[in-house]
Amino acid sequence: MLGLQRFAGSFVSQLYRRAAYSSNVRTAGVPLATTTTGGHSDAAEPEARTPAVETVARKPRGNMVAAAFESLKNDNPKDDSKSLASSKIDERIINAKTVNGLLAITENNNAFSRKHALRIVSILAEWSTLDRVKISEFENDTRFLRICRMLGRTVPKSNSGNGKTLAESNGSAKRISGFRTDDLNTVLGVAGDDEAAKLIASISLPQMVKVMSTLAQRKRRSTPLLRSLAFNISSSSEALDLKQSADVLYAMSTLNFQDSVLGAKVCADVQTALPKNVEKSAVVGSIITSLGILRYRDLDILESLTQWFLKNSEICRPQDLSAYFLTSALLNFKSGQLEEVSNKLVKSIVREDFTKQSEWLSFVWSLTMLGLVEHKHLASVLSADFLETLKKDKAGVTATSKMRLLNLNSYAQLLATDYKGPLLSADSPAYQVLMAHPKAKQVLVNGMLDALKSLLPASNHFQSALDSKMGFLIDALCHFDANRNPLPLDKENPNAIRVALMVIDFHDICHGTHRSGSGVTNLTFDLLEKSGYHVIPVPYNEFSTSDKLLKRVQYLEAKFKAIASSK
């Protein structure tokens, strides 16, 4: 009951609440965003699971969405007589108690549709699973064969009577079980995606999960079908078990499908089912990994997962614990039990637990963002021979690995207290990394640069796409004096106020119940500020290229004035 109440609250808040993301105030608990480049926007486990590059922001539409999906239940809303006939068939299907009662509905009924056929097959599949009926009772029935033909499936007749062989009986069982185990073929075999979406409400919750999982396996991102699945799964009063929750989150992350209401439903069900799992950590590792890939930040579920890992650390695989740290870092989540996490979980992982050096690097990088890294961790990846061992990985030294090494090198120099260990050499190959923004973010950067050109006196008063040598780009750099006057960058001025402008796009923040800048955001801002920069975040929801140039100039001018007055 408690889980249902929590989900109901989350459902309402997610449907009607838009979280604000402002660049005016930056607190320790909710930092703003950082520029992610290259591998820093990769999945929680980039070597194993890689989501789509682009994420599409989807705004809740409240009653409009509910009304739209409600309309999907009718094949032809304009035809009242047909709708009435269809409703009567639905009622007969619900009330049917026998195989004959179900199959009799197909006879001499012009209003009988593919939607009704799918519902009848789903019921028969469920009854056969529960041993309520035997497949032999209906597999050769002409009415059942007609339903199969309507769904685009062929069920050939087999020999009847006592002469049926065991192989033939097994074949019959496989044919009907196909409707249970290959629901996507059943649904998509009916017609196109829009038509298939109409049928989702007719199948059971476990079948919806199977359809979603199969979409992920086939890398088929059918938006109408995914939206219908999200709506119907979210609306179901039936709770998902832990495996089903993991499957839904995996499908969402694989298909890069963001849906805040579905996310709230799944997280509420995970919290209910989580304490019952005391045997294996793989399903929990899958859940935490998917949350990281989706950048879905819900502090309640993350705290529950933390408590589970602490309580069941003995059965946890190293890769699942590593996934916990990486996701926590990406989502900028620091548990209220952080000290216990450090003492119990961090110390249980050693370098030998990882088959790939890049996985050990990712683990150390995540500890850095969480403030749990030790000097020995930093020394292990900044030593002269680590790059050589990294080359032995199948993927070699990737751009992602190089940028993370630069992050760690800068952290060791600027933020690590009394670090005396090795650092990257000046000629390290890690510095030889090409960094560039995704196209969508570059559009925002270009819009900001256009405004800067109109605001500043000359082109030598700012610099763009500056390599920080810390593993990320500075989108724009400019200098000001104490009187708010811009200064040229080609002249030395030791008293200049150095300003770094960082564009924050949709991918640079965490979404979900508790929106925030990501852990990479926090790390980037900390490194810039420790290097002597005053950072101005330019978030996508405040600064838009669709705004007129004058409005964009005024926005930046106000930010510059605020900096000068604070000095």
C-alpha positions as CSV (number, residue, x, y, z in Angstrom):
1,M,0.0,0.0,0.0
2,L,2.9,2.3,0.9
3,G,4.5,1.7,-2.5
4,L,1.3,2.4,-4.3
5,Q,0.8,5.7,-2.5
6,R,4.4,6.7,-3.3
7,F,3.9,5.9,-6.9
8,A,0.6,7.8,-7.0
9,G,2.3,10.9,-5.6
10,S,5.2,10.5,-8.1
11,F,2.8,10.0,-11.0
12,V,1.0,13.3,-10.2
13,S,4.1,15.3,-9.6
14,Q,5.9,14.0,-12.7
15,L,2.9,14.7,-14.9
16,Y,2.3,18.3,-13.9
17,R,5.5,19.5,-12.3
18,R,8.4,20.9,-14.4
19,A,11.6,21.1,-12.5
20,A,13.4,24.5,-12.8
21,Y,17.0,24.5,-13.7
22,S,18.6,27.9,-13.1
23,S,22.1,29.2,-13.4
24,N,21.7,31.9,-10.8
25,V,22.3,29.9,-7.7
26,R,24.7,26.9,-7.3
27,T,24.6,25.0,-4.1
28,A,26.7,22.2,-2.9
29,G,23.9,19.7,-3.0
30,V,22.5,20.7,-6.4
31,P,25.3,22.0,-8.7
32,L,24.6,23.3,-12.1
33,A,25.9,21.5,-15.2
34,T,29.2,20.9,-16.8
35,T,30.1,20.5,-20.4
36,T,30.3,16.9,-21.3
37,T,32.4,16.0,-24.3
38,G,33.2,12.7,-25.9
39,G,33.1,9.9,-23.5
40,H,31.8,11.9,-20.5
41,S,28.3,11.6,-21.9
42,D,28.7,7.9,-22.5
43,A,26.6,5.2,-20.8
44,A,27.2,4.1,-17.2
45,E,29.1,1.2,-18.5
46,P,30.2,2.4,-22.0
47,E,32.2,-0.7,-22.9
48,A,29.2,-3.0,-22.4
49,R,26.1,-0.9,-23.0
50,T,25.9,2.2,-25.3
51,P,22.6,4.2,-25.6
52,A,21.7,6.3,-28.6
53,V,23.6,9.5,-28.9
54,E,20.6,11.9,-28.9
55,T,18.0,12.1,-26.2
56,V,14.7,13.8,-27.0
57,A,13.1,15.9,-24.3
58,R,9.5,14.9,-23.8
59,K,7.2,17.3,-21.9
60,P,4.2,15.9,-20.0
61,R,0.9,16.7,-21.5
62,G,-1.4,15.7,-18.7
63,N,-4.9,15.1,-19.7
64,M,-4.1,15.6,-23.3
65,V,-2.0,12.5,-23.3
66,A,-4.5,10.5,-21.3
67,A,-7.2,11.5,-23.8
68,A,-5.0,10.6,-26.7
69,F,-4.3,7.1,-25.4
70,E,-7.9,6.6,-24.5
71,S,-8.8,7.2,-28.1
72,L,-6.5,4.4,-29.1
73,K,-8.9,1.9,-27.6
74,N,-11.4,2.5,-30.4
75,D,-10.8,1.2,-33.9
76,N,-13.0,3.9,-35.4
77,P,-14.4,6.4,-32.9
78,K,-16.5,8.1,-35.6
79,D,-18.5,5.0,-36.1
80,D,-20.7,4.8,-33.1
81,S,-22.5,1.7,-34.1
82,K,-19.3,-0.2,-34.7
83,S,-17.9,1.1,-31.4
84,L,-20.9,-0.2,-29.6
85,A,-20.6,-3.6,-31.3
86,S,-16.9,-3.7,-30.4
87,S,-17.7,-2.9,-26.8
88,K,-20.2,-5.8,-26.7
89,I,-17.6,-8.2,-28.0
90,D,-15.1,-6.9,-25.3
91,E,-17.8,-7.6,-22.7
92,R,-18.4,-11.1,-24.0
93,I,-14.6,-11.9,-24.0
94,I,-14.3,-10.8,-20.4
95,N,-17.3,-12.9,-19.3
96,A,-16.3,-16.0,-21.2
97,K,-15.4,-18.9,-18.9
98,T,-14.7,-21.7,-21.3
99,V,-12.7,-22.3,-24.5
100,N,-15.9,-22.7,-26.5
101,G,-17.3,-19.6,-25.0
102,L,-14.3,-17.6,-26.3
103,L,-14.2,-19.1,-29.7
104,A,-17.9,-18.8,-30.2
105,I,-17.5,-15.0,-30.2
106,T,-15.7,-15.3,-33.6
107,E,-18.7,-16.8,-35.3
108,N,-20.9,-14.6,-37.6
109,N,-19.6,-11.4,-36.0
110,N,-18.7,-8.7,-38.5
111,A,-17.4,-6.4,-35.7
112,F,-14.8,-9.0,-34.6
113,S,-11.3,-7.3,-35.1
114,R,-7.7,-8.1,-34.7
115,K,-7.8,-6.5,-31.3
116,H,-10.4,-9.0,-30.1
117,A,-8.4,-11.8,-31.7
118,L,-5.2,-10.8,-29.7
119,R,-7.2,-10.7,-26.5
120,I,-8.6,-14.1,-27.0
121,V,-5.2,-15.6,-27.8
122,S,-3.7,-13.9,-24.7
123,I,-6.5,-15.4,-22.5
124,L,-6.0,-18.9,-24.0
125,A,-2.2,-18.6,-23.5
126,E,-2.7,-17.7,-19.9
127,W,-5.2,-20.5,-19.3
128,S,-2.9,-23.0,-20.8
129,T,0.0,-21.8,-18.7
130,L,-2.2,-22.3,-15.6
131,D,-3.2,-25.7,-16.8
132,R,-6.8,-24.6,-16.8
133,V,-7.2,-25.9,-20.4
134,K,-5.3,-28.2,-22.6
135,I,-3.9,-27.0,-25.9
136,S,-5.4,-30.0,-27.6
137,E,-8.9,-28.7,-26.8
138,F,-8.6,-25.9,-29.4
139,E,-5.5,-26.2,-31.5
140,N,-7.4,-27.7,-34.4
141,D,-10.6,-25.8,-34.0
142,T,-11.4,-23.9,-37.2
143,R,-12.4,-20.8,-35.1
144,F,-8.9,-20.8,-33.4
145,L,-7.2,-21.2,-36.8
146,R,-9.2,-18.2,-38.1
147,I,-7.9,-16.1,-35.2
148,C,-4.3,-17.1,-36.0
149,R,-4.8,-16.1,-39.6
150,M,-6.1,-12.7,-38.5
151,L,-3.0,-12.2,-36.4
152,G,-0.7,-13.2,-39.3
153,R,0.3,-16.4,-37.6
154,T,0.1,-19.9,-39.1
155,V,-0.8,-22.9,-36.9
156,P,-1.0,-26.0,-39.1
157,K,-3.3,-28.8,-38.1
158,S,-1.7,-31.8,-36.5
159,N,-3.0,-35.3,-36.3
160,S,-5.8,-35.8,-33.9
161,G,-6.8,-38.7,-31.7
162,N,-4.6,-41.2,-29.9
163,G,-2.3,-41.6,-32.8
164,K,-0.6,-38.2,-32.1
165,T,3.1,-38.7,-31.4
166,L,5.0,-37.0,-28.6
167,A,6.9,-34.9,-31.1
168,E,3.6,-33.7,-32.6
169,S,2.3,-32.8,-29.1
170,N,5.4,-30.9,-28.3
171,G,5.1,-29.1,-31.6
172,S,1.6,-28.0,-30.7
173,A,2.7,-26.8,-27.3
174,K,5.4,-24.7,-29.0
175,R,3.0,-23.2,-31.4
176,I,0.7,-21.9,-28.8
177,S,3.5,-20.9,-26.5
178,G,4.8,-18.7,-29.3
179,F,1.9,-16.4,-28.5
180,R,3.2,-16.1,-24.9
181,T,6.9,-15.8,-25.6
182,D,7.0,-13.8,-28.8
183,D,4.4,-11.2,-28.2
184,L,6.2,-8.6,-30.3
185,N,5.7,-10.7,-33.4
186,T,2.0,-11.1,-32.5
187,V,1.6,-7.3,-32.0
188,L,3.7,-6.0,-34.8
189,G,2.5,-8.7,-37.2
190,V,-0.9,-7.2,-37.1
191,A,-0.1,-4.0,-38.9
192,G,2.1,-0.9,-38.6
193,D,3.3,0.6,-35.4
194,D,0.3,2.9,-34.9
195,E,-2.1,-0.1,-35.3
196,A,0.1,-2.2,-33.0
197,A,0.0,0.5,-30.4
198,K,-3.8,0.2,-30.2
199,L,-3.5,-3.4,-29.2
200,I,-1.2,-2.9,-26.2
201,A,-4.0,-2.3,-23.8
202,S,-5.4,-5.7,-24.7
203,I,-2.4,-7.7,-23.4
204,S,-1.3,-8.5,-19.8
205,L,1.4,-6.5,-17.9
206,P,4.0,-9.4,-18.2
207,Q,3.4,-9.4,-22.0
208,M,3.8,-5.7,-22.2
209,V,7.2,-6.1,-20.5
210,K,8.1,-8.8,-23.0
211,V,7.2,-6.6,-26.0
212,M,9.3,-3.8,-24.6
213,S,12.2,-6.1,-24.0
214,T,12.0,-7.5,-27.5
215,L,12.0,-4.0,-29.0
216,A,15.2,-3.4,-27.1
217,Q,16.8,-6.6,-28.3
218,R,15.9,-5.7,-31.9
219,K,17.0,-2.1,-31.4
220,R,13.6,-1.0,-32.8
221,R,12.7,2.4,-31.4
222,S,9.0,2.6,-32.4
223,T,7.8,5.8,-30.7
224,P,4.1,5.1,-31.0
225,L,4.5,1.6,-29.6
226,L,6.8,2.8,-26.8
227,R,4.5,5.6,-25.8
228,S,1.6,3.2,-25.7
229,L,3.6,0.7,-23.6
230,A,4.7,3.5,-21.2
231,F,1.2,4.7,-20.7
232,N,-0.3,1.2,-20.1
233,I,2.5,0.0,-17.9
234,S,2.4,3.2,-15.8
235,S,-1.4,2.9,-15.5
236,S,-1.4,-0.7,-14.4
237,S,-2.3,-1.2,-10.7
238,E,-0.3,-4.5,-10.9
239,A,3.2,-4.1,-9.5
240,L,6.3,-5.1,-11.5
241,D,8.6,-7.6,-9.9
242,L,12.4,-6.9,-9.7
243,K,13.2,-8.8,-13.0
244,Q,10.4,-7.0,-14.9
245,S,11.5,-3.6,-13.5
246,A,15.1,-4.3,-14.6
247,D,13.8,-5.4,-18.1
248,V,11.8,-2.2,-18.5
249,L,14.7,0.1,-17.4
250,Y,17.1,-1.8,-19.7
251,A,14.7,-1.3,-22.6
252,M,14.4,2.4,-21.9
253,S,18.1,2.8,-21.7
254,T,18.9,0.7,-24.7
255,L,16.3,2.6,-26.8
256,N,17.1,6.0,-25.2
257,F,13.4,6.3,-24.3
258,Q,12.8,8.9,-21.6
259,D,9.5,8.8,-19.8
260,S,9.3,10.4,-16.3
261,V,5.9,8.7,-15.4
262,L,7.1,5.3,-16.3
263,G,10.3,5.9,-14.5
264,A,8.4,6.8,-11.3
265,K,6.3,3.7,-11.6
266,V,9.3,1.4,-12.0
267,C,11.3,3.0,-9.2
268,A,8.3,2.7,-6.8
269,D,7.9,-1.0,-7.7
270,V,11.7,-1.6,-7.3
271,Q,11.6,-0.2,-3.8
272,T,8.8,-2.6,-2.9
273,A,10.5,-5.7,-4.4
274,L,14.1,-4.9,-3.5
275,P,14.2,-6.2,0.1
276,K,12.9,-9.6,-1.1
277,N,16.0,-10.2,-3.2
278,V,18.7,-11.7,-1.0
279,E,20.3,-14.2,-3.4
280,K,21.8,-12.5,-6.5
281,S,23.1,-9.0,-7.3
282,A,22.9,-9.2,-11.2
283,V,19.4,-7.9,-11.4
284,V,20.2,-5.0,-9.0
285,G,23.4,-4.3,-11.0
286,S,21.3,-4.1,-14.2
287,I,18.8,-1.6,-12.6
288,I,21.6,0.7,-11.3
289,T,23.4,0.6,-14.6
290,S,20.2,1.5,-16.5
291,L,19.5,4.4,-14.2
292,G,22.9,5.8,-14.9
293,I,22.5,5.5,-18.7
294,L,19.2,7.2,-18.5
295,R,20.5,9.9,-16.2
296,Y,17.4,9.2,-14.1
297,R,17.9,10.8,-10.7
298,D,15.5,9.7,-7.9
299,L,17.1,10.1,-4.5
300,D,14.7,7.6,-2.8
301,I,15.5,4.7,-5.1
302,L,19.2,5.5,-5.0
303,E,19.2,5.5,-1.2
304,S,17.3,2.2,-1.2
305,L,19.8,0.6,-3.6
306,T,22.6,1.9,-1.4
307,Q,21.1,0.2,1.7
308,W,20.6,-3.0,-0.3
309,F,24.3,-3.1,-1.4
310,L,25.5,-2.4,2.1
311,K,23.3,-5.2,3.5
312,N,24.1,-7.7,0.8
313,S,27.7,-6.8,0.0
314,E,28.8,-10.4,0.5
315,I,26.8,-11.6,-2.5
316,C,27.6,-8.6,-4.8
317,R,29.7,-9.1,-7.9
318,P,32.5,-6.5,-8.3
319,Q,31.0,-5.3,-11.6
320,D,27.7,-4.6,-9.9
321,L,29.4,-2.6,-7.1
322,S,31.4,-0.8,-9.7
323,A,28.1,0.0,-11.6
324,Y,26.7,1.4,-8.3
325,F,29.7,3.8,-7.9
326,L,29.7,4.9,-11.5
327,T,25.9,5.6,-11.6
328,S,26.1,7.4,-8.2
329,A,28.8,9.6,-9.6
330,L,27.1,10.4,-12.9
331,L,23.9,11.2,-11.1
332,N,25.7,13.4,-8.5
333,F,24.3,11.2,-5.7
334,K,26.0,11.0,-2.3
335,S,24.3,8.7,0.1
336,G,23.6,9.7,3.7
337,Q,25.6,6.7,4.6
338,L,28.6,7.7,2.6
339,E,31.1,6.9,5.3
340,E,29.8,3.3,5.6
341,V,29.9,3.1,1.8
342,S,33.5,4.1,1.8
343,N,34.5,1.7,4.6
344,K,32.5,-1.3,3.5
345,L,32.0,-1.1,-0.3
346,V,35.0,0.8,-1.7
347,K,37.5,-1.3,0.2
348,S,35.9,-4.5,-1.1
349,I,37.0,-3.7,-4.7
350,V,40.5,-4.1,-5.9
351,R,42.2,-3.7,-9.3
352,E,42.4,-7.4,-9.9
353,D,38.6,-7.6,-9.9
354,F,38.5,-6.0,-13.4
355,T,39.5,-7.7,-16.6
356,K,39.8,-4.4,-18.4
357,Q,42.0,-1.5,-17.3
358,S,39.4,0.9,-18.6
359,E,37.0,-0.5,-16.1
360,W,39.4,0.2,-13.2
361,L,39.9,3.7,-14.6
362,S,36.2,4.3,-14.6
363,F,35.9,3.1,-11.0
364,V,38.7,5.5,-9.9
365,W,37.1,8.3,-11.9
366,S,33.7,7.7,-10.2
367,L,35.3,7.7,-6.7
368,T,36.8,11.1,-7.6
369,M,33.4,12.6,-8.3
370,L,32.0,11.1,-5.1
371,G,34.9,12.4,-3.0
372,L,35.9,8.9,-2.0
373,V,39.1,8.5,-4.0
374,E,42.3,7.8,-2.1
375,H,45.8,8.7,-3.1
376,K,46.6,5.1,-3.9
377,H,43.7,5.0,-6.4
378,L,45.0,8.2,-8.2
379,A,48.6,6.9,-8.2
380,S,47.5,3.6,-9.8
381,V,46.1,5.3,-12.9
382,L,48.5,8.3,-13.2
383,S,51.6,6.2,-13.0
384,A,53.9,6.1,-16.1
385,D,53.0,2.5,-16.9
386,F,49.2,2.6,-16.7
387,L,48.8,3.9,-20.3
388,E,50.9,1.0,-21.5
389,T,48.6,-1.5,-19.7
390,L,45.6,0.4,-21.0
391,K,46.7,-0.2,-24.5
392,K,46.4,-4.0,-24.0
393,D,42.6,-3.6,-23.7
394,K,40.7,-4.6,-26.8
395,A,39.5,-1.1,-27.4
396,G,42.9,0.4,-26.7
397,V,43.3,3.9,-25.3
398,T,40.0,5.6,-26.2
399,A,39.2,9.3,-26.2
400,T,36.9,8.6,-23.2
401,S,39.9,7.1,-21.3
402,K,42.1,10.0,-22.1
403,M,39.6,12.6,-20.9
404,R,39.1,10.7,-17.7
405,L,42.8,10.6,-17.1
406,L,43.1,14.3,-17.6
407,N,40.2,14.8,-15.2
408,L,42.1,12.7,-12.6
409,N,45.4,14.4,-13.3
410,S,43.8,17.8,-12.7
411,Y,42.0,16.6,-9.6
412,A,45.3,15.3,-8.1
413,Q,47.0,18.7,-8.7
414,L,44.2,21.0,-7.7
415,L,41.8,19.3,-5.3
416,A,43.5,16.3,-3.7
417,T,44.9,17.2,-0.3
418,D,48.6,16.6,0.1
419,Y,48.9,14.3,-2.9
420,K,52.5,13.4,-3.6
421,G,52.1,10.6,-6.1
422,P,52.8,10.5,-9.8
423,L,51.2,12.8,-12.4
424,L,50.9,12.6,-16.2
425,S,54.0,13.7,-18.0
426,A,53.8,16.9,-20.1
427,D,54.2,14.8,-23.3
428,S,51.7,12.1,-22.2
429,P,49.5,10.7,-25.1
430,A,46.5,11.5,-22.9
431,Y,46.8,15.2,-24.0
432,Q,46.5,14.1,-27.6
433,V,42.7,13.9,-27.7
434,L,40.3,15.5,-30.1
435,M,37.3,17.0,-28.3
436,A,34.1,18.2,-30.0
437,H,30.5,18.8,-29.0
438,P,27.6,16.9,-30.4
439,K,25.8,18.8,-33.2
440,A,22.8,19.9,-31.0
441,K,25.0,21.4,-28.4
442,Q,27.3,23.1,-30.9
443,V,24.2,24.9,-32.2
444,L,23.8,26.4,-28.7
445,V,27.5,27.2,-28.4
446,N,27.3,29.0,-31.8
447,G,24.3,31.0,-30.6
448,M,26.2,32.1,-27.5
449,L,29.3,33.1,-29.6
450,D,27.1,35.2,-31.9
451,A,25.9,37.1,-28.8
452,L,29.4,37.5,-27.5
453,K,30.5,39.0,-30.8
454,S,27.8,41.7,-30.5
455,L,28.6,42.4,-26.9
456,L,32.4,42.6,-26.8
457,P,34.4,45.2,-28.7
458,A,36.5,42.9,-30.9
459,S,37.3,39.3,-31.7
460,N,40.4,39.4,-29.5
461,H,38.3,39.9,-26.4
462,F,37.2,36.3,-26.3
463,Q,38.3,32.8,-27.2
464,S,36.1,29.8,-28.0
465,A,36.6,26.0,-27.9
466,L,39.6,26.3,-25.6
467,D,41.2,23.0,-24.5
468,S,41.4,23.3,-20.8
469,K,44.0,20.4,-20.6
470,M,41.7,19.0,-17.9
471,G,39.6,16.8,-20.1
472,F,36.9,19.2,-21.4
473,L,36.4,22.2,-23.5
474,I,35.9,25.8,-22.3
475,D,33.1,27.0,-24.6
476,A,34.2,30.7,-24.3
477,L,36.8,32.6,-22.3
478,C,36.9,36.3,-21.7
479,H,38.5,38.8,-19.3
480,F,37.1,41.8,-17.4
481,D,38.5,44.5,-15.1
482,A,37.0,45.5,-11.8
483,N,34.8,48.1,-13.6
484,R,33.1,45.6,-15.8
485,N,35.2,46.6,-18.9
486,P,36.2,43.8,-21.2
487,L,39.9,43.3,-21.7
488,P,41.8,41.9,-24.8
489,L,43.1,38.4,-24.2
490,D,46.4,39.1,-26.1
491,K,47.6,41.5,-23.4
492,E,48.8,40.5,-20.0
493,N,46.7,41.7,-17.1
494,P,47.3,39.9,-13.8
495,N,44.3,41.5,-12.1
496,A,41.8,40.5,-14.8
497,I,38.7,38.5,-13.9
498,R,38.9,35.4,-15.9
499,V,35.4,34.2,-17.0
500,A,34.6,30.8,-18.5
501,L,31.2,30.4,-20.2
502,M,29.9,26.9,-20.3
503,V,26.9,25.9,-22.3
504,I,24.6,23.4,-20.6
505,D,22.4,21.3,-22.9
506,F,19.8,18.6,-22.2
507,H,22.4,15.9,-21.9
508,D,24.5,17.7,-19.3
509,I,21.9,17.4,-16.5
510,C,20.2,14.5,-14.6
511,H,16.5,14.1,-15.2
512,G,13.8,12.4,-13.2
513,T,12.3,13.2,-9.8
514,H,15.2,15.2,-8.5
515,R,16.8,17.2,-11.4
516,S,20.4,18.3,-11.0
517,G,23.6,18.9,-12.7
518,S,25.5,15.6,-13.2
519,G,28.6,14.5,-11.3
520,V,30.7,15.4,-14.3
521,T,29.1,18.9,-14.1
522,N,30.2,19.2,-10.5
523,L,33.8,18.0,-11.2
524,T,34.2,20.3,-14.2
525,F,33.0,23.4,-12.3
526,D,35.2,22.6,-9.3
527,L,38.3,22.2,-11.5
528,L,37.6,25.5,-13.3
529,E,37.0,27.4,-10.1
530,K,40.1,26.0,-8.5
531,S,42.0,27.0,-11.6
532,G,41.0,30.7,-11.0
533,Y,38.0,31.0,-13.4
534,H,34.7,32.5,-12.6
535,V,32.2,30.1,-14.2
536,I,29.0,31.3,-16.0
537,P,26.7,28.4,-16.9
538,V,24.5,29.0,-19.9
539,P,21.7,26.4,-19.6
540,Y,19.6,25.5,-22.6
541,N,16.3,26.3,-20.8
542,E,17.4,29.9,-20.2
543,F,19.3,30.6,-23.4
544,S,17.9,29.6,-26.7
545,T,19.0,30.1,-30.3
546,S,15.3,30.8,-31.2
547,D,15.5,34.0,-29.1
548,K,16.4,37.2,-30.9
549,L,20.0,38.3,-30.8
550,L,19.2,41.3,-28.6
551,K,17.7,39.1,-26.0
552,R,20.7,36.8,-26.0
553,V,23.1,39.7,-25.7
554,Q,21.1,41.2,-22.8
555,Y,21.2,37.8,-21.0
556,L,25.0,37.6,-21.2
557,E,25.4,41.2,-20.3
558,A,23.4,40.6,-17.1
559,K,25.6,37.7,-16.2
560,F,28.8,39.7,-16.7
561,K,27.5,42.5,-14.5
562,A,26.7,40.0,-11.7
563,I,30.3,38.7,-11.8
564,A,31.9,42.2,-11.7
565,S,29.7,43.3,-8.8
566,S,30.5,40.1,-6.8
567,K,34.3,40.8,-7.0
